Amino acid sequence: MTIDEINAIEALRVNTDFFVFGMMPGTEAFRSVDGDIKGFAALFSEWLTELFGIPFIHGLYTWNELLEGLGTGGIDFPGEVTATAERRKN
């Protein structure tokens, strides 16, 4: 990491309470029987939180909710935004 990258992360820590990491339900992000989100997305969010010192809150969204959230800023990072033919129908 360069000093500029470190300074940018420090600025984010000061100015950002949390980030929202949005995923569509599937094998990488799913609700367990107790209602918690499990899978790769949950582990990745935890890793990002530890790495940057800024909470990454994961959530499950439909395709349209992901697009809308990215547009409004309600979702900061998507797990996937590939517009497949099936997703374009919804």
PDB file of N, CA, C and O in Angstrom:
ATOM      1  N   MET A   1       0.827  -1.179   0.000  1.00  0.00           N
ATOM      2  CA  MET A   1       0.000   0.000   0.000  1.00  0.00           C
ATOM      3  C   MET A   1       0.875   1.247   0.000  1.00  0.00           C
ATOM      4  O   MET A   1       1.932   1.306   0.627  1.00  0.00           O
ATOM      5  N   THR A   2       0.393   2.218  -0.717  1.00  0.00           N
ATOM      6  CA  THR A   2       1.113   3.493  -0.748  1.00  0.00           C
ATOM      7  C   THR A   2       0.606   4.394   0.374  1.00  0.00           C
ATOM      8  O   THR A   2      -0.445   4.126   0.957  1.00  0.00           O
ATOM      9  N   ILE A   3       1.326   5.434   0.673  1.00  0.00           N
ATOM     10  CA  ILE A   3       0.892   6.384   1.692  1.00  0.00           C
ATOM     11  C   ILE A   3      -0.403   7.079   1.283  1.00  0.00           C
ATOM     12  O   ILE A   3      -1.227   7.404   2.139  1.00  0.00           O
ATOM     13  N   ASP A   4      -0.591   7.311  -0.023  1.00  0.00           N
ATOM     14  CA  ASP A   4      -1.840   7.910  -0.504  1.00  0.00           C
ATOM     15  C   ASP A   4      -3.030   6.989  -0.253  1.00  0.00           C
ATOM     16  O   ASP A   4      -4.105   7.454   0.127  1.00  0.00           O
ATOM     17  N   GLU A   5      -2.848   5.700  -0.460  1.00  0.00           N
ATOM     18  CA  GLU A   5      -3.917   4.734  -0.205  1.00  0.00           C
ATOM     19  C   GLU A   5      -4.237   4.655   1.285  1.00  0.00           C
ATOM     20  O   GLU A   5      -5.404   4.581   1.672  1.00  0.00           O
ATOM     21  N   ILE A   6      -3.216   4.671   2.103  1.00  0.00           N
ATOM     22  CA  ILE A   6      -3.424   4.657   3.554  1.00  0.00           C
ATOM     23  C   ILE A   6      -4.169   5.907   3.989  1.00  0.00           C
ATOM     24  O   ILE A   6      -5.088   5.824   4.803  1.00  0.00           O
ATOM     25  N   ASN A   7      -3.791   7.053   3.466  1.00  0.00           N
ATOM     26  CA  ASN A   7      -4.472   8.305   3.805  1.00  0.00           C
ATOM     27  C   ASN A   7      -5.927   8.286   3.349  1.00  0.00           C
ATOM     28  O   ASN A   7      -6.802   8.800   4.046  1.00  0.00           O
ATOM     29  N   ALA A   8      -6.191   7.700   2.187  1.00  0.00           N
ATOM     30  CA  ALA A   8      -7.569   7.612   1.681  1.00  0.00           C
ATOM     31  C   ALA A   8      -8.424   6.731   2.601  1.00  0.00           C
ATOM     32  O   ALA A   8      -9.577   7.060   2.879  1.00  0.00           O
ATOM     33  N   ILE A   9      -7.866   5.625   3.065  1.00  0.00           N
ATOM     34  CA  ILE A   9      -8.596   4.745   3.983  1.00  0.00           C
ATOM     35  C   ILE A   9      -8.842   5.456   5.308  1.00  0.00           C
ATOM     36  O   ILE A   9      -9.933   5.356   5.871  1.00  0.00           O
ATOM     37  N   GLU A  10      -7.859   6.158   5.802  1.00  0.00           N
ATOM     38  CA  GLU A  10      -8.027   6.915   7.047  1.00  0.00           C
ATOM     39  C   GLU A  10      -9.122   7.965   6.902  1.00  0.00           C
ATOM     40  O   GLU A  10      -9.904   8.173   7.830  1.00  0.00           O
ATOM     41  N   ALA A  11      -9.188   8.626   5.755  1.00  0.00           N
ATOM     42  CA  ALA A  11     -10.242   9.619   5.511  1.00  0.00           C
ATOM     43  C   ALA A  11     -11.615   8.951   5.504  1.00  0.00           C
ATOM     44  O   ALA A  11     -12.584   9.510   6.018  1.00  0.00           O
ATOM     45  N   LEU A  12     -11.695   7.760   4.923  1.00  0.00           N
ATOM     46  CA  LEU A  12     -12.962   7.025   4.935  1.00  0.00           C
ATOM     47  C   LEU A  12     -13.360   6.671   6.358  1.00  0.00           C
ATOM     48  O   LEU A  12     -14.534   6.785   6.711  1.00  0.00           O
ATOM     49  N   ARG A  13     -12.425   6.251   7.172  1.00  0.00           N
ATOM     50  CA  ARG A  13     -12.730   5.903   8.566  1.00  0.00           C
ATOM     51  C   ARG A  13     -13.317   7.088   9.324  1.00  0.00           C
ATOM     52  O   ARG A  13     -14.229   6.926  10.134  1.00  0.00           O
ATOM     53  N   VAL A  14     -12.792   8.268   9.057  1.00  0.00           N
ATOM     54  CA  VAL A  14     -13.250   9.468   9.750  1.00  0.00           C
ATOM     55  C   VAL A  14     -14.640   9.889   9.267  1.00  0.00           C
ATOM     56  O   VAL A  14     -15.466  10.343  10.059  1.00  0.00           O
ATOM     57  N   ASN A  15     -14.890   9.738   7.973  1.00  0.00           N
ATOM     58  CA  ASN A  15     -16.110  10.277   7.369  1.00  0.00           C
ATOM     59  C   ASN A  15     -17.219   9.269   7.108  1.00  0.00           C
ATOM     60  O   ASN A  15     -18.293   9.653   6.646  1.00  0.00           O
ATOM     61  N   THR A  16     -16.990   7.985   7.392  1.00  0.00           N
ATOM     62  CA  THR A  16     -17.956   6.954   7.038  1.00  0.00           C
ATOM     63  C   THR A  16     -18.290   6.099   8.255  1.00  0.00           C
ATOM     64  O   THR A  16     -17.396   5.551   8.901  1.00  0.00           O
ATOM     65  N   ASP A  17     -19.578   5.987   8.564  1.00  0.00           N
ATOM     66  CA  ASP A  17     -19.999   5.146   9.687  1.00  0.00           C
ATOM     67  C   ASP A  17     -20.009   3.675   9.310  1.00  0.00           C
ATOM     68  O   ASP A  17     -19.626   2.820  10.109  1.00  0.00           O
ATOM     69  N   PHE A  18     -20.454   3.377   8.070  1.00  0.00           N
ATOM     70  CA  PHE A  18     -20.525   1.997   7.608  1.00  0.00           C
ATOM     71  C   PHE A  18     -20.745   1.990   6.096  1.00  0.00           C
ATOM     72  O   PHE A  18     -21.105   3.006   5.502  1.00  0.00           O
ATOM     73  N   PHE A  19     -20.522   0.833   5.492  1.00  0.00           N
ATOM     74  CA  PHE A  19     -20.833   0.594   4.092  1.00  0.00           C
ATOM     75  C   PHE A  19     -21.874  -0.509   4.017  1.00  0.00           C
ATOM     76  O   PHE A  19     -21.905  -1.396   4.871  1.00  0.00           O
ATOM     77  N   VAL A  20     -22.728  -0.460   2.999  1.00  0.00           N
ATOM     78  CA  VAL A  20     -23.704  -1.517   2.762  1.00  0.00           C
ATOM     79  C   VAL A  20     -23.213  -2.362   1.597  1.00  0.00           C
ATOM     80  O   VAL A  20     -22.966  -1.855   0.503  1.00  0.00           O
ATOM     81  N   PHE A  21     -23.075  -3.660   1.851  1.00  0.00           N
ATOM     82  CA  PHE A  21     -22.660  -4.636   0.839  1.00  0.00           C
ATOM     83  C   PHE A  21     -23.899  -5.436   0.459  1.00  0.00           C
ATOM     84  O   PHE A  21     -24.364  -6.264   1.242  1.00  0.00           O
ATOM     85  N   GLY A  22     -24.434  -5.199  -0.728  1.00  0.00           N
ATOM     86  CA  GLY A  22     -25.674  -5.825  -1.164  1.00  0.00           C
ATOM     87  C   GLY A  22     -25.450  -7.053  -2.021  1.00  0.00           C
ATOM     88  O   GLY A  22     -24.602  -7.068  -2.913  1.00  0.00           O
ATOM     89  N   MET A  23     -26.224  -8.077  -1.731  1.00  0.00           N
ATOM     90  CA  MET A  23     -26.163  -9.330  -2.483  1.00  0.00           C
ATOM     91  C   MET A  23     -27.582  -9.792  -2.803  1.00  0.00           C
ATOM     92  O   MET A  23     -28.533  -9.487  -2.083  1.00  0.00           O
ATOM     93  N   MET A  24     -27.698 -10.530  -3.894  1.00  0.00           N
ATOM     94  CA  MET A  24     -28.951 -11.208  -4.180  1.00  0.00           C
ATOM     95  C   MET A  24     -28.887 -12.574  -3.498  1.00  0.00           C
ATOM     96  O   MET A  24     -27.813 -13.170  -3.414  1.00  0.00           O
ATOM     97  N   PRO A  25     -30.016 -13.074  -3.015  1.00  0.00           N
ATOM     98  CA  PRO A  25     -30.010 -14.380  -2.365  1.00  0.00           C
ATOM     99  C   PRO A  25     -29.520 -15.470  -3.307  1.00  0.00           C
ATOM    100  O   PRO A  25     -29.857 -15.474  -4.491  1.00  0.00           O
ATOM    101  N   GLY A  26     -28.741 -16.375  -2.789  1.00  0.00           N
ATOM    102  CA  GLY A  26     -28.214 -17.494  -3.553  1.00  0.00           C
ATOM    103  C   GLY A  26     -27.247 -18.281  -2.688  1.00  0.00           C
ATOM    104  O   GLY A  26     -27.289 -18.190  -1.461  1.00  0.00           O
ATOM    105  N   THR A  27     -26.392 -19.041  -3.314  1.00  0.00           N
ATOM    106  CA  THR A  27     -25.455 -19.865  -2.553  1.00  0.00           C
ATOM    107  C   THR A  27     -24.389 -19.039  -1.839  1.00  0.00           C
ATOM    108  O   THR A  27     -23.812 -19.500  -0.855  1.00  0.00           O
ATOM    109  N   GLU A  28     -24.117 -17.817  -2.323  1.00  0.00           N
ATOM    110  CA  GLU A  28     -23.107 -16.975  -1.692  1.00  0.00           C
ATOM    111  C   GLU A  28     -23.681 -16.106  -0.586  1.00  0.00           C
ATOM    112  O   GLU A  28     -22.926 -15.554   0.214  1.00  0.00           O
ATOM    113  N   ALA A  29     -24.991 -15.974  -0.523  1.00  0.00           N
ATOM    114  CA  ALA A  29     -25.648 -15.172   0.507  1.00  0.00           C
ATOM    115  C   ALA A  29     -27.054 -15.724   0.718  1.00  0.00           C
ATOM    116  O   ALA A  29     -27.881 -15.699  -0.193  1.00  0.00           O
ATOM    117  N   PHE A  30     -27.316 -16.216   1.910  1.00  0.00           N
ATOM    118  CA  PHE A  30     -28.604 -16.821   2.210  1.00  0.00           C
ATOM    119  C   PHE A  30     -28.899 -16.668   3.696  1.00  0.00           C
ATOM    120  O   PHE A  30     -27.997 -16.469   4.510  1.00  0.00           O
ATOM    121  N   ARG A  31     -30.181 -16.766   4.031  1.00  0.00           N
ATOM    122  CA  ARG A  31     -30.594 -16.681   5.431  1.00  0.00           C
ATOM    123  C   ARG A  31     -30.565 -18.071   6.054  1.00  0.00           C
ATOM    124  O   ARG A  31     -31.061 -19.040   5.479  1.00  0.00           O
ATOM    125  N   SER A  32     -29.979 -18.145   7.232  1.00  0.00           N
ATOM    126  CA  SER A  32     -29.979 -19.401   7.985  1.00  0.00           C
ATOM    127  C   SER A  32     -31.319 -19.527   8.706  1.00  0.00           C
ATOM    128  O   SER A  32     -32.146 -18.617   8.646  1.00  0.00           O
ATOM    129  N   VAL A  33     -31.532 -20.643   9.380  1.00  0.00           N
ATOM    130  CA  VAL A  33     -32.796 -20.856  10.092  1.00  0.00           C
ATOM    131  C   VAL A  33     -32.999 -19.825  11.199  1.00  0.00           C
ATOM    132  O   VAL A  33     -34.137 -19.556  11.584  1.00  0.00           O
ATOM    133  N   ASP A  34     -31.916 -19.244  11.719  1.00  0.00           N
ATOM    134  CA  ASP A  34     -32.055 -18.221  12.757  1.00  0.00           C
ATOM    135  C   ASP A  34     -32.193 -16.811  12.185  1.00  0.00           C
ATOM    136  O   ASP A  34     -32.266 -15.842  12.939  1.00  0.00           O
ATOM    137  N   GLY A  35     -32.230 -16.690  10.845  1.00  0.00           N
ATOM    138  CA  GLY A  35     -32.461 -15.404  10.194  1.00  0.00           C
ATOM    139  C   GLY A  35     -31.216 -14.624   9.833  1.00  0.00           C
ATOM    140  O   GLY A  35     -31.302 -13.584   9.181  1.00  0.00           O
ATOM    141  N   ASP A  36     -30.045 -15.117  10.253  1.00  0.00           N
ATOM    142  CA  ASP A  36     -28.793 -14.436   9.921  1.00  0.00           C
ATOM    143  C   ASP A  36     -28.388 -14.716   8.481  1.00  0.00           C
ATOM    144  O   ASP A  36     -28.699 -15.776   7.936  1.00  0.00           O
ATOM    145  N   ILE A  37     -27.690 -13.762   7.863  1.00  0.00           N
ATOM    146  CA  ILE A  37     -27.167 -13.980   6.520  1.00  0.00           C
ATOM    147  C   ILE A  37     -25.871 -14.761   6.640  1.00  0.00           C
ATOM    148  O   ILE A  37     -24.977 -14.395   7.404  1.00  0.00           O
ATOM    149  N   LYS A  38     -25.783 -15.820   5.891  1.00  0.00           N
ATOM    150  CA  LYS A  38     -24.615 -16.709   5.914  1.00  0.00           C
ATOM    151  C   LYS A  38     -24.054 -16.832   4.504  1.00  0.00           C
ATOM    152  O   LYS A  38     -24.637 -16.324   3.546  1.00  0.00           O
ATOM    153  N   GLY A  39     -22.934 -17.500   4.391  1.00  0.00           N
ATOM    154  CA  GLY A  39     -22.307 -17.741   3.103  1.00  0.00           C
ATOM    155  C   GLY A  39     -21.111 -16.835   2.886  1.00  0.00           C
ATOM    156  O   GLY A  39     -20.690 -16.109   3.787  1.00  0.00           O
ATOM    157  N   PHE A  40     -20.571 -16.888   1.677  1.00  0.00           N
ATOM    158  CA  PHE A  40     -19.377 -16.114   1.323  1.00  0.00           C
ATOM    159  C   PHE A  40     -19.565 -14.626   1.583  1.00  0.00           C
ATOM    160  O   PHE A  40     -18.650 -13.975   2.089  1.00  0.00           O
ATOM    161  N   ALA A  41     -20.718 -14.076   1.254  1.00  0.00           N
ATOM    162  CA  ALA A  41     -20.953 -12.642   1.411  1.00  0.00           C
ATOM    163  C   ALA A  41     -20.802 -12.199   2.860  1.00  0.00           C
ATOM    164  O   ALA A  41     -20.220 -11.149   3.133  1.00  0.00           O
ATOM    165  N   ALA A  42     -21.316 -12.985   3.780  1.00  0.00           N
ATOM    166  CA  ALA A  42     -21.195 -12.657   5.204  1.00  0.00           C
ATOM    167  C   ALA A  42     -19.732 -12.705   5.635  1.00  0.00           C
ATOM    168  O   ALA A  42     -19.259 -11.812   6.339  1.00  0.00           O
ATOM    169  N   LEU A  43     -19.024 -13.733   5.219  1.00  0.00           N
ATOM    170  CA  LEU A  43     -17.600 -13.842   5.562  1.00  0.00           C
ATOM    171  C   LEU A  43     -16.788 -12.720   4.929  1.00  0.00           C
ATOM    172  O   LEU A  43     -15.880 -12.178   5.558  1.00  0.00           O
ATOM    173  N   PHE A  44     -17.110 -12.372   3.689  1.00  0.00           N
ATOM    174  CA  PHE A  44     -16.401 -11.303   2.988  1.00  0.00           C
ATOM    175  C   PHE A  44     -16.642  -9.960   3.679  1.00  0.00           C
ATOM    176  O   PHE A  44     -15.716  -9.165   3.834  1.00  0.00           O
ATOM    177  N   SER A  45     -17.885  -9.709   4.093  1.00  0.00           N
ATOM    178  CA  SER A  45     -18.205  -8.472   4.810  1.00  0.00           C
ATOM    179  C   SER A  45     -17.421  -8.378   6.112  1.00  0.00           C
ATOM    180  O   SER A  45     -16.904  -7.315   6.455  1.00  0.00           O
ATOM    181  N   GLU A  46     -17.332  -9.488   6.833  1.00  0.00           N
ATOM    182  CA  GLU A  46     -16.561  -9.515   8.081  1.00  0.00           C
ATOM    183  C   GLU A  46     -15.083  -9.234   7.811  1.00  0.00           C
ATOM    184  O   GLU A  46     -14.441  -8.493   8.555  1.00  0.00           O
ATOM    185  N   TRP A  47     -14.554  -9.823   6.753  1.00  0.00           N
ATOM    186  CA  TRP A  47     -13.143  -9.615   6.405  1.00  0.00           C
ATOM    187  C   TRP A  47     -12.881  -8.155   6.039  1.00  0.00           C
ATOM    188  O   TRP A  47     -11.891  -7.572   6.482  1.00  0.00           O
ATOM    189  N   LEU A  48     -13.769  -7.561   5.229  1.00  0.00           N
ATOM    190  CA  LEU A  48     -13.614  -6.155   4.852  1.00  0.00           C
ATOM    191  C   LEU A  48     -13.693  -5.245   6.079  1.00  0.00           C
ATOM    192  O   LEU A  48     -12.948  -4.271   6.186  1.00  0.00           O
ATOM    193  N   THR A  49     -14.599  -5.570   7.004  1.00  0.00           N
ATOM    194  CA  THR A  49     -14.722  -4.797   8.237  1.00  0.00           C
ATOM    195  C   THR A  49     -13.419  -4.816   9.023  1.00  0.00           C
ATOM    196  O   THR A  49     -12.953  -3.780   9.496  1.00  0.00           O
ATOM    197  N   GLU A  50     -12.842  -5.994   9.156  1.00  0.00           N
ATOM    198  CA  GLU A  50     -11.575  -6.123   9.884  1.00  0.00           C
ATOM    199  C   GLU A  50     -10.430  -5.429   9.138  1.00  0.00           C
ATOM    200  O   GLU A  50      -9.586  -4.788   9.763  1.00  0.00           O
ATOM    201  N   LEU A  51     -10.396  -5.550   7.833  1.00  0.00           N
ATOM    202  CA  LEU A  51      -9.313  -4.978   7.035  1.00  0.00           C
ATOM    203  C   LEU A  51      -9.313  -3.453   7.087  1.00  0.00           C
ATOM    204  O   LEU A  51      -8.264  -2.837   7.275  1.00  0.00           O
ATOM    205  N   PHE A  52     -10.478  -2.846   6.922  1.00  0.00           N
ATOM    206  CA  PHE A  52     -10.559  -1.391   6.823  1.00  0.00           C
ATOM    207  C   PHE A  52     -10.959  -0.697   8.123  1.00  0.00           C
ATOM    208  O   PHE A  52     -10.809   0.518   8.247  1.00  0.00           O
ATOM    209  N   GLY A  53     -11.464  -1.456   9.087  1.00  0.00           N
ATOM    210  CA  GLY A  53     -11.898  -0.836  10.327  1.00  0.00           C
ATOM    211  C   GLY A  53     -13.172  -0.027  10.179  1.00  0.00           C
ATOM    212  O   GLY A  53     -13.449   0.859  10.988  1.00  0.00           O
ATOM    213  N   ILE A  54     -13.943  -0.328   9.153  1.00  0.00           N
ATOM    214  CA  ILE A  54     -15.230   0.312   8.881  1.00  0.00           C
ATOM    215  C   ILE A  54     -16.248  -0.819   8.726  1.00  0.00           C
ATOM    216  O   ILE A  54     -16.012  -1.735   7.938  1.00  0.00           O
ATOM    217  N   PRO A  55     -17.368  -0.789   9.447  1.00  0.00           N
ATOM    218  CA  PRO A  55     -18.341  -1.869   9.301  1.00  0.00           C
ATOM    219  C   PRO A  55     -18.885  -1.982   7.872  1.00  0.00           C
ATOM    220  O   PRO A  55     -19.284  -0.989   7.265  1.00  0.00           O
ATOM    221  N   PHE A  56     -18.890  -3.198   7.359  1.00  0.00           N
ATOM    222  CA  PHE A  56     -19.527  -3.531   6.091  1.00  0.00           C
ATOM    223  C   PHE A  56     -20.760  -4.353   6.446  1.00  0.00           C
ATOM    224  O   PHE A  56     -20.648  -5.509   6.854  1.00  0.00           O
ATOM    225  N   ILE A  57     -21.927  -3.754   6.288  1.00  0.00           N
ATOM    226  CA  ILE A  57     -23.181  -4.397   6.641  1.00  0.00           C
ATOM    227  C   ILE A  57     -23.724  -5.081   5.396  1.00  0.00           C
ATOM    228  O   ILE A  57     -23.925  -4.440   4.364  1.00  0.00           O
ATOM    229  N   HIS A  58     -23.959  -6.377   5.497  1.00  0.00           N
ATOM    230  CA  HIS A  58     -24.452  -7.107   4.326  1.00  0.00           C
ATOM    231  C   HIS A  58     -25.963  -7.222   4.386  1.00  0.00           C
ATOM    232  O   HIS A  58     -26.562  -7.312   5.457  1.00  0.00           O
ATOM    233  N   GLY A  59     -26.557  -7.216   3.208  1.00  0.00           N
ATOM    234  CA  GLY A  59     -27.998  -7.342   3.095  1.00  0.00           C
ATOM    235  C   GLY A  59     -28.373  -8.076   1.830  1.00  0.00           C
ATOM    236  O   GLY A  59     -27.603  -8.124   0.871  1.00  0.00           O
ATOM    237  N   LEU A  60     -29.567  -8.650   1.835  1.00  0.00           N
ATOM    238  CA  LEU A  60     -30.080  -9.370   0.673  1.00  0.00           C
ATOM    239  C   LEU A  60     -31.096  -8.494  -0.051  1.00  0.00           C
ATOM    240  O   LEU A  60     -31.981  -7.899   0.563  1.00  0.00           O
ATOM    241  N   TYR A  61     -30.947  -8.432  -1.358  1.00  0.00           N
ATOM    242  CA  TYR A  61     -31.779  -7.554  -2.185  1.00  0.00           C
ATOM    243  C   TYR A  61     -32.168  -8.261  -3.474  1.00  0.00           C
ATOM    244  O   TYR A  61     -31.480  -9.177  -3.924  1.00  0.00           O
ATOM    245  N   THR A  62     -33.272  -7.830  -4.060  1.00  0.00           N
ATOM    246  CA  THR A  62     -33.622  -8.284  -5.402  1.00  0.00           C
ATOM    247  C   THR A  62     -32.739  -7.531  -6.399  1.00  0.00           C
ATOM    248  O   THR A  62     -32.042  -6.587  -6.028  1.00  0.00           O
ATOM    249  N   TRP A  63     -32.772  -7.945  -7.639  1.00  0.00           N
ATOM    250  CA  TRP A  63     -32.009  -7.276  -8.701  1.00  0.00           C
ATOM    251  C   TRP A  63     -32.398  -5.802  -8.786  1.00  0.00           C
ATOM    252  O   TRP A  63     -31.531  -4.929  -8.820  1.00  0.00           O
ATOM    253  N   ASN A  64     -33.698  -5.529  -8.822  1.00  0.00           N
ATOM    254  CA  ASN A  64     -34.160  -4.143  -8.936  1.00  0.00           C
ATOM    255  C   ASN A  64     -33.769  -3.315  -7.713  1.00  0.00           C
ATOM    256  O   ASN A  64     -33.408  -2.146  -7.850  1.00  0.00           O
ATOM    257  N   GLU A  65     -33.836  -3.904  -6.530  1.00  0.00           N
ATOM    258  CA  GLU A  65     -33.422  -3.196  -5.313  1.00  0.00           C
ATOM    259  C   GLU A  65     -31.938  -2.872  -5.336  1.00  0.00           C
ATOM    260  O   GLU A  65     -31.527  -1.800  -4.891  1.00  0.00           O
ATOM    261  N   LEU A  66     -31.120  -3.804  -5.859  1.00  0.00           N
ATOM    262  CA  LEU A  66     -29.681  -3.536  -5.981  1.00  0.00           C
ATOM    263  C   LEU A  66     -29.428  -2.346  -6.897  1.00  0.00           C
ATOM    264  O   LEU A  66     -28.668  -1.440  -6.554  1.00  0.00           O
ATOM    265  N   LEU A  67     -30.061  -2.353  -8.052  1.00  0.00           N
ATOM    266  CA  LEU A  67     -29.875  -1.247  -8.997  1.00  0.00           C
ATOM    267  C   LEU A  67     -30.336   0.073  -8.406  1.00  0.00           C
ATOM    268  O   LEU A  67     -29.652   1.089  -8.529  1.00  0.00           O
ATOM    269  N   GLU A  68     -31.493   0.056  -7.768  1.00  0.00           N
ATOM    270  CA  GLU A  68     -32.020   1.275  -7.167  1.00  0.00           C
ATOM    271  C   GLU A  68     -31.094   1.757  -6.036  1.00  0.00           C
ATOM    272  O   GLU A  68     -30.785   2.946  -5.948  1.00  0.00           O
ATOM    273  N   GLY A  69     -30.659   0.838  -5.183  1.00  0.00           N
ATOM    274  CA  GLY A  69     -29.784   1.193  -4.072  1.00  0.00           C
ATOM    275  C   GLY A  69     -28.450   1.746  -4.528  1.00  0.00           C
ATOM    276  O   GLY A  69     -27.911   2.659  -3.904  1.00  0.00           O
ATOM    277  N   LEU A  70     -27.915   1.209  -5.600  1.00  0.00           N
ATOM    278  CA  LEU A  70     -26.665   1.743  -6.149  1.00  0.00           C
ATOM    279  C   LEU A  70     -26.888   3.151  -6.691  1.00  0.00           C
ATOM    280  O   LEU A  70     -26.031   4.024  -6.552  1.00  0.00           O
ATOM    281  N   GLY A  71     -28.039   3.360  -7.304  1.00  0.00           N
ATOM    282  CA  GLY A  71     -28.345   4.672  -7.868  1.00  0.00           C
ATOM    283  C   GLY A  71     -28.569   5.746  -6.818  1.00  0.00           C
ATOM    284  O   GLY A  71     -28.193   6.901  -7.012  1.00  0.00           O
ATOM    285  N   THR A  72     -29.184   5.362  -5.705  1.00  0.00           N
ATOM    286  CA  THR A  72     -29.485   6.331  -4.650  1.00  0.00           C
ATOM    287  C   THR A  72     -28.367   6.453  -3.621  1.00  0.00           C
ATOM    288  O   THR A  72     -28.354   7.388  -2.820  1.00  0.00           O
ATOM    289  N   GLY A  73     -27.433   5.512  -3.643  1.00  0.00           N
ATOM    290  CA  GLY A  73     -26.368   5.517  -2.641  1.00  0.00           C
ATOM    291  C   GLY A  73     -26.707   4.717  -1.399  1.00  0.00           C
ATOM    292  O   GLY A  73     -25.922   4.692  -0.451  1.00  0.00           O
ATOM    293  N   GLY A  74     -27.868   4.059  -1.383  1.00  0.00           N
ATOM    294  CA  GLY A  74     -28.247   3.230  -0.245  1.00  0.00           C
ATOM    295  C   GLY A  74     -27.450   1.949  -0.150  1.00  0.00           C
ATOM    296  O   GLY A  74     -27.340   1.357   0.924  1.00  0.00           O
ATOM    297  N   ILE A  75     -26.896   1.521  -1.260  1.00  0.00           N
ATOM    298  CA  ILE A  75     -26.004   0.363  -1.301  1.00  0.00           C
ATOM    299  C   ILE A  75     -24.676   0.862  -1.844  1.00  0.00           C
ATOM    300  O   ILE A  75     -24.615   1.489  -2.901  1.00  0.00           O
ATOM    301  N   ASP A  76     -23.614   0.571  -1.102  1.00  0.00           N
ATOM    302  CA  ASP A  76     -22.290   1.055  -1.498  1.00  0.00           C
ATOM    303  C   ASP A  76     -21.549   0.093  -2.411  1.00  0.00           C
ATOM    304  O   ASP A  76     -20.866   0.517  -3.343  1.00  0.00           O
ATOM    305  N   PHE A  77     -21.683  -1.204  -2.144  1.00  0.00           N
ATOM    306  CA  PHE A  77     -20.965  -2.220  -2.907  1.00  0.00           C
ATOM    307  C   PHE A  77     -21.911  -3.368  -3.211  1.00  0.00           C
ATOM    308  O   PHE A  77     -22.548  -3.894  -2.299  1.00  0.00           O
ATOM    309  N   PRO A  78     -22.016  -3.767  -4.469  1.00  0.00           N
ATOM    310  CA  PRO A  78     -22.822  -4.939  -4.806  1.00  0.00           C
ATOM    311  C   PRO A  78     -21.923  -6.167  -4.927  1.00  0.00           C
ATOM    312  O   PRO A  78     -20.755  -6.071  -5.303  1.00  0.00           O
ATOM    313  N   GLY A  79     -22.491  -7.302  -4.603  1.00  0.00           N
ATOM    314  CA  GLY A  79     -21.756  -8.540  -4.804  1.00  0.00           C
ATOM    315  C   GLY A  79     -21.720  -8.931  -6.269  1.00  0.00           C
ATOM    316  O   GLY A  79     -20.789  -9.591  -6.729  1.00  0.00           O
ATOM    317  N   GLU A  80     -22.749  -8.515  -6.995  1.00  0.00           N
ATOM    318  CA  GLU A  80     -22.820  -8.844  -8.416  1.00  0.00           C
ATOM    319  C   GLU A  80     -23.783  -7.897  -9.102  1.00  0.00           C
ATOM    320  O   GLU A  80     -24.853  -7.599  -8.571  1.00  0.00           O
ATOM    321  N   VAL A  81     -23.410  -7.427 -10.275  1.00  0.00           N
ATOM    322  CA  VAL A  81     -24.311  -6.562 -11.046  1.00  0.00           C
ATOM    323  C   VAL A  81     -24.327  -6.947 -12.524  1.00  0.00           C
ATOM    324  O   VAL A  81     -24.462  -6.089 -13.397  1.00  0.00           O
ATOM    325  N   THR A  82     -24.192  -8.208 -12.786  1.00  0.00           N
ATOM    326  CA  THR A  82     -24.250  -8.681 -14.163  1.00  0.00           C
ATOM    327  C   THR A  82     -25.706  -8.756 -14.603  1.00  0.00           C
ATOM    328  O   THR A  82     -26.510  -9.449 -13.979  1.00  0.00           O
ATOM    329  N   ALA A  83     -26.040  -8.058 -15.655  1.00  0.00           N
ATOM    330  CA  ALA A  83     -27.420  -8.023 -16.156  1.00  0.00           C
ATOM    331  C   ALA A  83     -27.657  -9.221 -17.070  1.00  0.00           C
ATOM    332  O   ALA A  83     -27.430  -9.149 -18.277  1.00  0.00           O
ATOM    333  N   THR A  84     -28.111 -10.311 -16.485  1.00  0.00           N
ATOM    334  CA  THR A  84     -28.434 -11.485 -17.289  1.00  0.00           C
ATOM    335  C   THR A  84     -29.809 -11.293 -17.944  1.00  0.00           C
ATOM    336  O   THR A  84     -30.560 -10.388 -17.580  1.00  0.00           O
ATOM    337  N   ALA A  85     -30.122 -12.148 -18.901  1.00  0.00           N
ATOM    338  CA  ALA A  85     -31.422 -12.060 -19.578  1.00  0.00           C
ATOM    339  C   ALA A  85     -32.557 -12.242 -18.575  1.00  0.00           C
ATOM    340  O   ALA A  85     -33.574 -11.552 -18.656  1.00  0.00           O
ATOM    341  N   GLU A  86     -32.390 -13.160 -17.636  1.00  0.00           N
ATOM    342  CA  GLU A  86     -33.423 -13.411 -16.624  1.00  0.00           C
ATOM    343  C   GLU A  86     -33.628 -12.190 -15.734  1.00  0.00           C
ATOM    344  O   GLU A  86     -34.764 -11.836 -15.420  1.00  0.00           O
ATOM    345  N   ARG A  87     -32.554 -11.555 -15.331  1.00  0.00           N
ATOM    346  CA  ARG A  87     -32.663 -10.384 -14.460  1.00  0.00           C
ATOM    347  C   ARG A  87     -33.274  -9.196 -15.179  1.00  0.00           C
ATOM    348  O   ARG A  87     -33.965  -8.386 -14.561  1.00  0.00           O
ATOM    349  N   ARG A  88     -33.032  -9.083 -16.456  1.00  0.00           N
ATOM    350  CA  ARG A  88     -33.599  -7.962 -17.230  1.00  0.00           C
ATOM    351  C   ARG A  88     -35.111  -8.058 -17.320  1.00  0.00           C
ATOM    352  O   ARG A  88     -35.782  -7.041 -17.495  1.00  0.00           O
ATOM    353  N   LYS A  89     -35.662  -9.260 -17.203  1.00  0.00           N
ATOM    354  CA  LYS A  89     -37.114  -9.453 -17.261  1.00  0.00           C
ATOM    355  C   LYS A  89     -37.790  -8.891 -16.025  1.00  0.00           C
ATOM    356  O   LYS A  89     -38.949  -8.483 -16.099  1.00  0.00           O
ATOM    357  N   ASN A  90     -37.103  -8.856 -14.889  1.00  0.00           N
ATOM    358  CA  ASN A  90     -37.725  -8.454 -13.617  1.00  0.00           C
ATOM    359  C   ASN A  90     -37.662  -6.978 -13.399  1.00  0.00           C
ATOM    360  O   ASN A  90     -38.141  -6.484 -12.378  1.00  0.00           O
TER     361      ASN A  90
END
